[in-house]
Structures are given as structure tokens and as C-alpha cells.
């Protein structure tokens, strides 16, 4: 079992609050970004034959169902190096946090018990602030197709924008932050000891985003990371914030990879690639193959002069579809 995605997944789970919305996010992603739910048909090469996608899903489910069975997965006593996992909150699965994982965002309406914690050498003592160190240099953060300033760095693809921002100190926890993402605005606040909120950033975004599809996470000792889904797919930003540091449009790498396209766009690209390959091999294109299938069906159709005879493509002349003296209108 690979745990390298535990940080982002735990952040999504805690934002969802319950297991069913979390599964909606996962399966919704497969529906929007892949061919998992697309049935395979004779006129296209994408998707799965009927029942295959369901079979794959059940296969993985049964694998982990068996692992979770008491007969096959006995629980081991807690390690001496880590505190025992507290009881799970109703509606959420039990999750054992891993050391040095990404600390996910926590919304005020969601209460969870499985927030990753840093375990000091002596449990009775608070962890000294100087023990948490990280690279807060924005110049080392990814800013592909974006920009970098003294306080933040941002990057973008055709579908989303990523913002990484330095915070006042590396000991800030996710529960200390309040992040408000609106279609055109971003507000980041820090909770004070007296319950007051200190505004760290309040800016108007360069363009429209989808708040419900955006999320944030805290990389303790490194940065706050916010991922926005663009409101306009394929629209390239020239700045993170209105009036902020700008980049030139001609400096943006507009190359798009196959996984970045929507379902219909991928189908179109794959059709073009198939047609190109067929032409290079001297074979009919997808449109020509479709036309051929129509002709074969019409060959033996009722009223056809060829009915009952073997199909012969050479007897059909599509270049002169109308009798002499007739027009095509």
C-alpha cells in the first residue's frame, strides 16, 4: 500500500467531513477526468466494455475489505514511539496519521480526531519552536507558468492555479488559519490567543475560480498551499492577484497533456491521432470507416438494387450521386 498521497487525501477527507462526500469527490474525478465511466462502443476506442469498470472497482474494494477483516488483519499494539490513535469521529473512517505528512486544512464545521501531530522526545514537555525548521525561500517553490515574489509563489496549468505562501512563523497549525475562497477573492486570517482574527492577506484574484473545487493544505515548516480550480478552463492568468506582479503571456508554456483535456476533447484528439496514423499507413480514416459501414447496411436494405448480392465497394460511385439533369439542392 502506497502512502505518498495520504497528505492530500486526508485534507480532502477532512474538508468533506464524511465518507460519502469523499467518495463522491474520488468517483467524480474519475467521471470528469478519465474514461472510467464511459462505455466502450463500436464507433470509439475509449472507455470500458459493459461491466468491466464496475468489476475493477469491486476488485479493489474486496482487496481492502479482506485486509480490514479481523481474520486477516489483526490489530497490533501501539508503538512506543507514537501515541495511540484516538476513537474515530462518527461518519469518518479511522485514520492513523503518518509522521511528517502534510497537515491538511480543517474547516470550522468539521471536527476530526486524526490530525497529524509532532511527537517530542519527552512527551511531558512542549516542543521548542526552534526545532521546527523549513525552507521558507519562495525562490525554491514551483512557479511554472506563474511568478514568484518575496512572500508567495504561484504556478498554473490550463485548469488550475497553485499558490504557495510564507506564514509569520513555522509553528502555525492548520486549525490556526481561516481561509475564505470566493469566486474572485481570497482572504487568509490567523487566529490569535484572544480569539481575534489577524488578516494576513486579502486580495482580489486575477480571474474567476470555483471555490467548491478549490482546497488548501498547510505544509508545516514550509508553506501554506492553496489549489484553485479555474472558472474558465484554458484561460491563462498573467498575475495571481489584481494589481500584483505580472508575467508576459508569451512566456507561458501552453502545452497541454492528454490528461489535462476534458472527456470530449480527449476523444477528439484521439480521433485525430488515429486518422493521422491510418493515413500514414494508407488505411481509411475513422470517417471513411463510418461511411463504409453505412454503405454496407444500405447494400442489402429494402429497395436496394444490390440486395442479395455480395458487397462490392467498386460498384458504388459517390462522386456522382445525382442522375443527369438533377441538382443536389
C-alpha positions in Angstrom: 0.0 0.0 0.0 1.4 3.4 -1.1 1.1 6.2 1.5 2.7 9.0 -0.6 -0.8 10.5 -1.3 -2.0 10.3 2.3 -1.5 14.0 3.0 -3.6 15.4 0.1 -6.3 12.7 0.6 -6.5 13.4 4.3 -7.0 17.1 3.5 -9.8 16.2 1.1 -11.5 13.9 3.6 -11.4 16.5 6.4 -12.8 19.1 4.1 -15.7 16.7 3.1 -16.4 15.9 6.7 -17.9 12.5 6.0 -17.0 9.4 4.0 -19.8 9.6 1.3 -18.9 13.1 0.1 -15.3 12.0 0.0 -16.2 9.0 -2.3 -18.2 11.4 -4.4 -15.0 13.5 -4.9 -13.0 10.5 -5.9 -15.6 9.0 -8.3 -16.5 12.4 -9.6 -12.8 12.9 -10.5 -12.8 9.6 -12.4 -16.0 10.6 -14.2 -14.8 14.1 -15.2 -11.2 13.4 -16.0 -11.0 9.8 -17.2 -12.9 7.3 -19.3 -13.7 5.1 -16.3 -17.5 5.5 -16.6 -17.5 5.8 -20.4 -19.0 2.6 -22.0 -17.0 1.2 -25.0 -18.9 1.3 -28.3 -18.1 0.2 -31.8 -17.6 3.7 -33.1 -14.9 4.7 -30.5 -11.8 3.3 -28.9 -12.2 4.9 -25.5 -13.9 3.5 -22.4 -14.6 0.1 -21.0 -16.8 -2.8 -22.1 -20.0 -3.1 -20.1 -19.4 -4.3 -16.6 -15.6 -4.0 -16.7 -15.3 -0.7 -14.8 -17.6 -2.0 -12.0 -15.6 -5.2 -11.9 -12.3 -3.2 -11.4 -13.9 -1.1 -8.7 -15.2 -4.2 -6.8 -11.9 -6.0 -7.2 -10.0 -3.2 -5.4 -12.8 -2.9 -2.8 -12.7 -6.6 -2.0 -8.9 -6.4 -1.7 -9.0 -3.9 1.1 -12.2 -5.4 2.6 -10.2 -8.6 3.1 -7.2 -6.7 4.6 -9.6 -5.0 7.0 -11.1 -8.2 8.2 -10.1 -9.2 11.8 -9.1 -12.7 10.5 -6.6 -11.3 8.0 -5.5 -8.0 9.6 -5.1 -8.3 13.4 -4.5 -5.0 15.1 -1.0 -4.6 16.6 -0.5 -2.7 19.9 0.5 0.9 19.6 4.2 1.6 19.0 6.2 3.1 21.9 7.3 5.9 19.6 3.8 7.1 18.7 0.7 7.9 20.7 -2.3 5.5 20.2 -4.9 6.6 17.7 -8.0 8.1 19.5 -11.5 6.9 18.7 -12.8 7.9 15.3 -15.4 10.5 14.9 -18.8 9.1 13.7 -19.1 9.3 9.9 -15.4 9.3 9.4 -13.1 6.2 8.9 -10.3 5.7 11.4 -7.1 7.1 10.1 -3.6 6.7 11.5 -1.6 9.9 10.8 1.9 9.4 9.5 5.0 11.4 10.6 6.0 14.4 8.5 2.8 14.2 6.5 1.1 17.3 5.1 -1.2 18.9 7.6 -4.5 19.3 5.9 -7.0 22.2 6.1 -9.7 21.9 8.7 -13.0 23.7 8.3 -14.8 25.0 11.4 -17.8 22.8 10.8 -15.7 19.6 10.8 -14.3 18.0 13.9 -11.8 15.2 13.4 -9.6 13.3 15.8 -6.8 12.3 13.4 -4.8 15.4 12.9 -1.0 14.7 12.4 1.0 15.7 15.4 4.7 16.2 16.0 5.9 13.9 18.9 8.6 15.5 21.0 11.4 13.4 22.6 9.9 13.9 26.0 6.1 13.8 25.9 5.7 15.8 29.1 7.5 18.9 27.5 6.2 21.2 24.8 8.1 21.1 21.6 10.6 24.0 21.4 9.8 26.4 18.5 13.4 26.3 17.2 13.1 22.5 16.5 10.7 23.2 13.6 12.7 24.5 10.7 11.9 24.7 7.0 12.9 26.3 3.7 10.8 29.4 3.6 12.6 30.8 0.5 9.9 31.4 -2.2 12.5 31.2 -4.9 12.7 27.4 -4.4 8.9 27.0 -4.8 7.4 25.9 -8.1 6.3 28.9 -10.3 5.9 27.2 -13.7 3.8 29.5 -15.9 3.5 31.8 -12.9 5.7 34.1 -10.9 7.5 34.5 -7.6 7.6 37.4 -5.1 9.1 37.8 -1.6 6.0 36.5 0.1 4.5 34.0 -2.3 5.0 31.9 -5.5 2.3 30.8 -7.9 2.1 28.4 -10.9 -0.7 27.4 -13.3 -1.9 24.8 -15.8 -4.8 25.2 -18.2 -7.3 24.1 -15.5 -5.9 25.2 -12.1 -3.7 27.7 -10.2 -1.4 26.8 -7.3 -0.4 29.4 -4.7 2.3 28.9 -2.1 2.6 31.5 0.6 5.0 32.0 3.5 3.4 32.5 7.0 4.7 34.5 10.0 6.2 31.5 11.7 6.6 27.8 11.0 4.7 26.6 14.1 1.3 27.7 12.8 -1.2 24.9 12.7 -4.0 24.4 10.2 -6.5 25.0 13.0 -5.0 28.4 13.5 -6.0 29.5 10.0 -9.2 30.7 8.4 -9.2 30.6 4.6 -12.0 32.2 2.7 -12.1 31.4 -1.0 -14.7 33.2 -3.1 -15.1 33.3 -7.0 -12.9 36.4 -7.3 -11.4 36.9 -3.8 -9.1 35.3 -1.3 -8.8 36.1 2.4 -6.4 34.5 4.8 -6.7 35.1 8.6 -4.8 33.9 11.6 -6.5 33.2 14.9 -4.9 35.0 17.9 -4.8 33.8 21.5 -7.7 36.2 22.4 -9.8 34.6 19.6 -9.4 37.7 17.4 -8.5 37.2 13.7 -5.5 38.8 12.1 -5.8 39.3 8.4 -2.6 38.0 6.7 -3.8 38.6 3.1 -7.0 39.9 1.4 -6.7 40.2 -2.3 -8.8 40.1 -5.5 -7.9 37.2 -7.7 -6.8 37.8 -11.3 -9.7 35.8 -12.6 -12.7 33.6 -11.7 -12.2 30.4 -9.6 -14.5 27.6 -8.4 -14.5 27.8 -4.6 -16.2 24.4 -4.2 -13.5 22.7 -6.3 -10.6 24.6 -4.5 -8.7 23.4 -1.4 -5.8 24.3 0.8 -3.3 22.5 3.0 -0.5 23.5 5.4 3.0 22.2 4.9 4.3 22.7 8.4 7.7 24.3 8.5 7.4 25.1 4.8 4.4 27.0 3.4 0.6 27.4 3.0 -0.5 25.9 -0.3 -3.8 26.7 -2.0 -5.0 25.0 -5.1 -7.7 26.8 -7.1 -9.7 25.4 -10.0 -10.1 28.0 -12.7 -13.6 29.2 -13.5 -12.6 29.4 -17.2 -10.8 26.3 -18.5 -7.9 27.2 -20.7 -7.8 30.9 -19.7 -4.2 31.8 -18.8 -3.6 34.2 -15.9 -0.9 36.9 -16.2 -1.0 37.6 -12.4 -2.0 35.9 -9.2 -3.8 39.0 -7.8 -5.2 42.0 -9.4 -2.6 44.8 -9.4 0.1 42.3 -8.4 3.3 41.0 -10.0 2.5 40.2 -13.7 4.1 37.9 -16.3 4.1 38.1 -20.1 1.6 35.9 -22.0 4.3 34.9 -24.5 6.4 33.4 -21.6 3.6 30.9 -20.8 4.1 27.3 -21.9 0.7 26.5 -23.3 1.5 22.8 -24.0 -1.4 20.7 -22.7 -1.0 17.0 -21.9 -3.7 14.4 -22.7 -4.8 14.0 -19.0 -5.5 17.8 -18.9 -8.2 17.6 -21.5 -11.9 17.0 -20.9 -13.5 13.8 -21.9 -14.9 15.2 -25.3 -11.6 17.0 -26.0 -9.6 13.8 -25.5 -12.0 11.9 -27.7 -11.4 14.5 -30.5 -7.6 14.4 -30.1 -7.5 10.6 -30.1 -9.6 10.6 -33.3 -7.2 13.0 -35.0 -4.2 10.9 -33.9 -5.9 7.7 -35.2 -6.8 9.3 -38.6 -3.2 10.5 -39.0 -1.8 7.1 -38.3 -4.3 5.5 -40.7 -3.3 7.9 -43.5 0.4 7.2 -43.0 -0.4 3.5 -43.4 -2.6 4.1 -46.4 -5.7 2.9 -44.5 -9.2 4.5 -44.3 -9.8 7.2 -41.6 -12.5 7.0 -38.9 -14.9 9.0 -41.1 -14.2 6.7 -44.1 -14.8 3.6 -41.9 -18.1 5.0 -40.7 -19.1 5.7 -44.3 -18.2 2.2 -45.3 -20.4 0.8 -42.5 -23.3 2.9 -43.7 -22.8 1.7 -47.3 -22.7 -2.0 -46.2 -26.0 -1.6 -44.4 -27.6 0.2 -47.4 -26.4 -2.5 -49.8 -28.9 -5.1 -48.6 -31.6 -2.6 -47.5 -35.1 -2.9 -48.8 -35.4 -1.5 -52.3 -31.6 -1.6 -53.0 -30.7 -2.9 -56.5 -27.8 -4.8 -54.9 -29.9 -6.6 -52.3 -29.0 -10.3 -52.1 -25.6 -9.9 -53.7 -22.1 -9.8 -52.2 -21.0 -6.3 -51.2 -18.6 -4.7 -53.7 -17.3 -1.2 -52.9 -16.1 -0.7 -56.5 -19.7 -0.7 -57.8 -20.6 2.4 -55.7 -19.7 5.8 -57.2 -20.1 8.6 -54.6 -18.6 11.3 -56.9 -21.9 11.5 -59.0 -24.7 11.0 -56.5 -27.4 12.6 -58.7 -28.9 11.5 -62.1 -28.2 13.6 -65.2 -30.1 16.9 -65.1 -30.8 16.7 -61.4 -29.3 19.1 -58.8 -28.1 18.5 -55.3 -30.3 21.1 -53.8 
